[in-house]
Structures are given as structure tokens and as C-alpha cells.
Amino acid sequence: MSQIVYLNGKFLPIEEAHVPVLDRGFIFGDGIYELIPVYSRFPFRLREHLKRMGNSLAAIRIENPYTDDEWENLLRELIEKHPAEDQSLYIHITRGVAPRDHAFPKGVKPTVFMMSNALLTPPALQVKQGVMAISANDIRWDSCDIKAISLLPNILLRQMALDEDAIETVLFRDGILTEGAASNIFAVEDGVILAPPKDHHMLPGITYDIVLELAEANHMPIEIGKFAESRIRAADELWITSSTKEVLAITTFDGKSVGDGKPGPIFEEMYQLYQDYKDLVMRHRTD
């Protein structure tokens, strides 16, 4: 059965979904996107994701095409058209179709595309053994809090990791930890969880929020701040977090072991807390 997607007011097979070549998303990368995890057919923290998406739209001066209630109705209909119980919803909004010109066009409707795929989380072996990561200078633009579709720097940085058989590239800007090419990054130092602050150099991750909430609720020490590269390299533990990676330990960083080269005890505690939270909260309408 063909995958059903949403494009500009219609649900249709993906093979029939077409966007004009003069769409500003194609020409300029002029748009934003959002990813929403779905557990047991329930979109998790939908209003928080819609708020983040609204912030991105406002930042690039695209009027939000729908109200939150309209978004929710459309997304729930899309979820029902996909067979998987756990899904990853993708929303893609561009400024619309207009003659090629840098200036904002007038009287143009945004292009709205949505699709859903099965949500794939890390295999058990990755969780047990941890993963490899490398580092690089953060070459992205200065507004990383906007979830822009123009992701070429992220693509190049992530490919650097894949070329080294690693999972992620950890980014440093002027010697300070920012995030990963496609994730947020946490460290652990002497039992304290270290987290970069939410600012314009980091995408405000929903999973990032959950990790900090779980840590606080379970009396795990937290320090939020700007951490020097030297401090991160000396950390006892490093983690990747995202809606698809969940919480994943980095055990090899730039070819060197992190800690003893195994997922650490703070990670193991947080991983179990996250899995319990997923089963008890994410799969139920209690948030």
C-alpha cells in the first residue's frame, strides 16, 4: 500500500505529491520543519512541538497556516493513515511558490507538507555498548534555535561522523560545547549532569527537556552552562539525546574511550528512567 502524505490541503499517495520547482524551499531553503514522535498513536507533547514550530515560523516571518487545533486534527488524521503504532511525524513548511527573488513575495500561501514514518529507536546492542562520536567546529549559522530546512552544514557535519563509522559529530563553537549535528549533547562529571543552555546556538530539544525534568525529579545533580571543550573531553560520560536516539551513551570520542569505554552508571539510570517514562507517560494521554 502506498504511503499517504499531506500536501497543501490534501491527503494523497506520496507518488502523487509534487511541488513546483519555484517553491522557495527548493530554490532557497526558505522554510522550517518539525519532527514529532508518536507513541501508541499518540503524538507526544504535541503542543510543545507546535509552539517550537510556531517560534521558528515567526523567526523567519512566515504566518502560521493553521491554528493548533487544526494542526492537531490534521496530524491525527495522518497518524491514522499509517500502520505503525510508533511513528515519526515530519512537518515541512516553506514560504511558498514565487518567481526567484530574495525579497519576500506578497500574497503567496505557504507550502505545507507532512508525512509519517515508523519511529526507529536505537537497537539494544547500541544501548548496551554505546556508540562512537567525533568532534568538529560548529560551522552552522548563528540562529540554530530556528529549525530551518536549510541543513547543509548539519549534513556535512553528520557525514563526517558516518565517514569515520561514528554515529554523531559533537560540535564546539569558539571552544564551547553547543550540540550534535542532529542531537543534543550531555556530559557527566563527578556524578553531575552537564547540559548546555538553551540559546541561539542550540536547537531546544524536547528530549533535552525530558532528560532535565527526569534528572530534577529524581534528585540527580545538574549543571547548566557553557562548557569548555577541554572539560567535555575529560568528562566521565557523554550522551546523545533526540526523539529518535532517545538517550544514547557515547563510549568512544575521537578515537579515545569515554570513562572506562562502557556506558556509565548515570547514563544507565537515566536510560531506565526514560524508558519508564516512555511506557508510563508517552504512551498515555497524561502530559
Order of alpha helices (4+ residues) and beta strands (2+ residues): beta-beta-alpha-beta-beta-alpha-alpha-beta-beta-alpha-beta-alpha-beta-beta-beta-beta-alpha-beta-alpha-beta-beta-beta-alpha
